[in-house]
Amino acid sequence: MRMVDLITKKQAGNALTEQEIYFIINGFTDGSIPDYQMSAFAMAVYFVGMTEEEAGFLTMAMAESGDQIDLSAIEGIKVDKHSTGGVGDTTTLVLAPLVASCDVPVAKMSGRGLGHTGGTVDKFEAIKGFKYELSTEDFIDTVNKHKVAVVGQSGNLTPADKKLYALRDVTGTVQSIPLIASSIMSKKIAAGADAIVLDVKVGDGAFMKTVEEAEELARTMVRIGNHVNRKTLAVISNMNQPLGWAVGNALEVQEAVETLRGEGPEDLTQLCYELGARMLVAAEKVTSIEEGKELLSAKIASGEALEKFREFVVSQGGDASFVDDTSLLPQAQYQIPVPALTNGFISDWVANEVGEAAMWLGAGRATKEDEIDPAVGLMIHAKVGDAVKQGDNIVTIYSNRENVDDVIAKLQAAVTISDSAEAAPLIYETIDQA
């Protein structure tokens, strides 16, 4: 078998076999297939695509290229949730304890962020003492005992995907639906999930810019998941404005506490119910999405979800006193209001620009070497559709530097105030079967 023949076969639009795809991925991982040939293969896939079966083979080949986490010792169906990324995406902080409070095991492996605000691990690091590095044995034991654990991603998880993504980034082949889908799904499968719920973001603050692109990606991932015997469901959600109120690490932890108390922002709460209900369905805890939403709502109303969050934090070494007093979380030195420049209605927030403004404060990383300041970020007070008057505080900047004129200017340029405005839907579509 020669790589050049497989490149030619794919260029001609022909489907590759399982054996051929494993040959490519194994050879690329061990270095016997050079970067230039893999780049040619990625370009061929970019132009001619892949069948559902091919994408499934590619997903499993990458999942098996490195460490695979065996979670079979955890009792019950393990359901993972994956978001394609956005601004102010606090869902994991809410969903992990919320779903666990329904007696469904949540064994989640999360990463750090690059750009905008931090990743899930960075957010948990805002909690004093929280340990995200657990051995596999401790990880499994913690989930069996408490129904929930969140740890950092293994260094040798899907090495083929890491190598391939680096090539795609410099060869203009990132925007290939089969390659995006197999990249995401390979990591979820290697992390040991039995079932997967996907939150595919769409809009200015997301990787996918149109609903059509997001739908194609979501359907491809659902088909791949089901093809490799992982029950997979998806929600396509709006990221044309930040999710919730908070953008920043400690601020998002505070927002998670408020949401688990039943006092969180409406959009974050609604999205957590949509995703959480699907996690319960995938875990066979409930038989319908509506039943799942009712159970989640009851767990918040009873206080069980918030107590599970407290238990979760303590089980991983964290000081949970902030659950009762969020002022114990890291605090920024300055709180600076951003005034509306005119009267009217918020008709647009460019989520990407809001995320960059938070990054300028230190809430995210421009490079891997950057250190995150857990205390800084933004609190948004007016969302799309809200009426504002000139001078109203539409955002509060939480900063550890006094002069934030650059951030104020960026935020005022990111918001559009019009004579009228209508809020866009939070959920565009749900995909609950292949």
N, C-alpha and C positions, 0 to 999 in steps of 0.2 A: 504494500500500500504506500502510495506517494502523496505527499501533501499537495503538490502541484496539480495532480489529477483531481483531487477533491475540490480544490479551488475552482478548477475549470468546470467540474460537474455542477457546483453551486452557481457559478456565473451563468450557466445554461438554464438555470431555473429548475434543476432536478433535485429531488429530495435525497438527503443523505441517510444512510442507515444508522442504527444504534452503534454498530461496531465502528463505523467511519467517524462518527462524532466523538466517541470515546478515544479513538486514535488521535484525533486533533487535540482534544483537551489534555489528555495525558502527555502527549508530546510537547505541547506548549508549556505545561507545568514543569516538566523535567528539563526543558531547554533544548530538546532535540529538534523541535520546530521553531525556527527563528522568528523574531518579531515581524520582519518584513513579510513573511508568508502569512502570519496570523492577521496582519493588517489587511492583506489582500482578501483574506477570508471574510473579515468583518465588513469590508467594503462590498463584497458580493452579497452578503446577507442584508446589508443596508438597502441595496437596490432591488433584490428579488425576493426578500423575505424568507420565512420558514413556515413549514406546515406545523400544525398543532403537535403532531407526533415528534417532529424534529426538535421543536422548542422544549418538549418534555425530556427528550434524551439529553439535550444540552444542559438543561437545568440539573438533572441528576448527575451528569458527568462533572459539573462544577461543584455540586454539593459534596461529591465523593472525592474531590481532589485534595482535601485536607482533613482536619479534625471534624468528626461528627459527634454531636452530643447525644448520648443514649439516655432518654428520660423514661424508659420503660419501668423503672423502679418507682416512678411517681404514680400514685393511684388516680385513676380517672382519665378522661380525655383532656390532653393538654392543648389549649387553644392559644395561638399567638396572634397579636395584632400588629400590623405594619402600616405606618403612614409614609406616603411618598414625600413628606416634608412640607413645612409651611412656617408662617410667622405667628408666634403665640400659641403653638400647638401643644397644649397642656394635657392632651387626652390620656397618655399613659399614666401620668401621676394620679388621675382620677380613676381610670378604668381598672388598673391592677388591683387596688383594694376593693373597689366596688364589685367587680366580678367575683373576686375571692370571697367576699362576704356572702355570696350565693352558693358557696361550697363547691366552686369550680376552680381547679388548680390553674394558677397563672405563673408559668415559669418563663420569665422574659429575659432575653439577652438584648441589651441596647448599646448604642454607641455614643460617641461624642459628636458635637456639631462642628461644622466648618462653614463660616459665614452666618449672617443673621445672629440669632441667639444660640445658646448652647444646645447640645443634644440632651437626651433623657438623662444620661449619666452625669452631665454637668449640672443639671437641675437638682438631682439628688445630692450632689456634692455641696449644695447650699445648706444642707442639713448637717448640723454639727455631729461628727462621729459616724455618719452613715458609711458603711463599708460595701462597696460594689464589687470587690474582688473576693469571690468565694471559690473554694475548690468545688469540683463537680459533686463530690460526696456531700459537702455542706449545703450546696445549692439544692440538691434533691431532698436532703433531710429537712431543710427549711420549708420547702414547698409542701412536703408531706405533713409537717407539723402545723404550719400557719396558712397553707393554701396559696402563698404568694412569695415570690422572690424576684428581684431585678438585679442582674449582674452585668458587668462590662463584657463586651464581645471578645471571644478568644482570638489570639493573635494569628493562629493558623487556620481560621475558618475560611473556607472557599478561597484558597490562594490563587486558583485559576481565574476566578472572577476579578480579584484585585489586579492581576497582571493584564487581563483583557480590558478592564475598565481604563487602566492607564493608557493603553494603546488607543482605545476608542476616543479618549479625551483629546489626543493629539492628531487624530486622523479624520476628524469630522464625522464619526459614526456613532456618536452618543445617541442621537435621536433615531434609533432603530427600535421599534416596538418589541420584536422578539428578543433582542439583546437586553433591553431594559427589563423586560418581564422575567427572563431567565436569570438575570443578575439578582433581582430582588428575591425571587422564589428559591433560588439555590441557597441563599443565606438563611431563609426561614426554615427550609427543610433540614439543612445541616445543624440548625439550632435545636432540632428535636421535636418540632411541633407535630401534633396529630392532625390539627385543623388550623386554618389561617383565615383571619378576617382582615381585609385590606381597606385602608382609607386612602383613596386616590384623589389627591388635591388637584384643583384646576383653577387657573387665574393668574393674575400678575405676580403673586407671591409663591407660585408653584412651578414645578418642572414642566408640567403639561399646561399649555396656554389656552387650549380650546376644549370644550366639552367633548367634541368628536374625538380628539386625540386621547383624552382621558378615558373615554368609553372603550376605545379600541385597546388601550393598555389594560384596563380593568378586565375586560372580557378575555384577553389573552392570558392574563395571570390566573383567572378563575379556571379556564380550560386546562392550563398547565397543571395547576394544583390538583384538579380532579383526575387528570390523566395519570398522575403519579400517586393516586390514592390518598391525597390529602384533601379533606372537605374544605372548599374555599368559597368565601363569599366576599362581596365588595360593596363599598359605598363610594359614590363620587360626590365630593363636597367642595364648597366654594372657598377659594383662597384669594378672592379679589380684595379682601380686607382682612386684617389680622383676626384670628379666632379669639373670642373672649375679650377681656380688658387688658390683661397683663402681657408684656413682652419683656422678658428678662428672667433670670433664673430663680432667685429668691422670691420675686414677685409672682412667678408662676406657681411656686410651691404654696404661697399664700392663697392664690386663686383656687388651687386644687382643694385646700382645706375648706374654703368658702363654698365651693361646689358640693363637696361631700356633706356639708351642713345643710344643703338645700338653698344656699344663698348666692350661688354663682351666676355668671352671665348666662343668659338664655341660650345663646348659640352653642356655647361649650357644653352646657347641660344636655341640650337636644342631641348634639352629635355623639356624646357619650352614651346616651340611651340607644341611639341607632346602632352604634358599633357594639356596645355591650350586649344588646339583645341578640345580635347575630353570634356573638361569642357563646352565649348561653344555648342558642339553637344548635350551633356546631358541636357543643359539648353534650348535647342531648339532655340538657337540664330542663328545657321547656320545648314545646312543640310548635310555637309560633312566635313571630317577632313581637306582636302585641303582648303576649303573655310575658315575654322577656322584659319588655319595657315596664310593665306593671310590677314585676318582681324587683327590678332595679330601683324604681321609684319608692317602693315599700322599704327597701334596705336603707335608702337615704333618710326617709321620713322617720324610721325607727331609731336612727343613730348608729345602726350596726355597721354601715359602710365607713363612717368616720372612726369608729372604734377599731375596725380592721386596719385602717390606715395607721393608726397609732401602734397597733400590734406589729404591723409590717415594719415600721421604722425601727422600733425597739429590737426586733428580731435580727436586724442587720446592723446593730450597734449604734443606731442613731439616738440622739436626745430628742424625745418626742414632746417636750414641754411646749414647743411652739404650736402644737395642735390646739392648745387652750389659749395661747398668747402669741399671735404671729409677729408681734414686735420683737420677739427673741430671735427671729431670722436676721441674717445680715442686713444692715440698714445703710442706705446711702447718706452722705453728708448733706447733700443739697436736694431740695424738691423745688423744681422750677416750672411754672405754668406756661403753656403755649396758648396764646389767645387766638380766637377766630378773627380773621381780618375783615369779615363782612357779615351781614345778616343773611339768613337763608336756611337751606337744608343740606346736610352732608350727602353729596351724590356719589362720591368716590374717595376711597382711600387706596393709594397704590401700595399694596402690602409689601412689595419688594423694597420700596424706599423706606418704609417704616422699619423694616428689619435691618436695613443698612444703618439707619440712624441709631438703632439700639447697639449695633456692632461698634459704631464710632465711640459710644460711651464705654465700651468694654464688655458688653453682654455677650458678644460672640467673637469668633476668630476670623481674621483675614488670612492668616497662615497657621499651619499646624503648631508652630512654636508659640503663638500668642497665648497669654494667660487670660483667663476669664475673671472678671470681677463679679462675684455672685450677687452683689447688692444693687447693681445699677440696672436701668432699663426704663420702660415707659408704661404708663397707665393711661389707657384711652378712655375718655369720658363721653365721646359722641361717635356713634356708629352710623353707617349709611342709612338714610331715611330720617335721622334725628334733626330736629329744628335747633338752630343756634343763633345767638345774637353776637354782633361785633363785640369783641373783648371777652367773650365767654372762654373759660378754660376748657379746651377740647382735649388736651393731653397734659399729663404731669410727667416731667422728666426727672428721673431719679439718677443723680450723678455724684461722682466723687471729685469732679472738677467744677469750679465755680462758673467759668465762662463756657457757655454752651450755645453761643450764637449760631454756630455752624449747624448744630442739631435742630435748633428752632427753625432756621431757614429751610432745612431739608424737610422737616415735618409740615411746615406751612405750604411748601411746594407740592407735597405728596397728597394733600387733601383738596378736594374740589367742593366748593359751596355754591349751590345753584338756587334758582327760584323755587324749584320743586325737585323731589327725589323719591324714589321708591326702592325699598330694600329688595335685593336679589334673593332668590331662594338659597337656603343653606345646603340642602341636598338636591342635587340634580337628578340622580338616578341611583337605584340599588340593583345589584346583580346577585341574586340568591340561588342561582343554578347556572350550570354551564350552558 
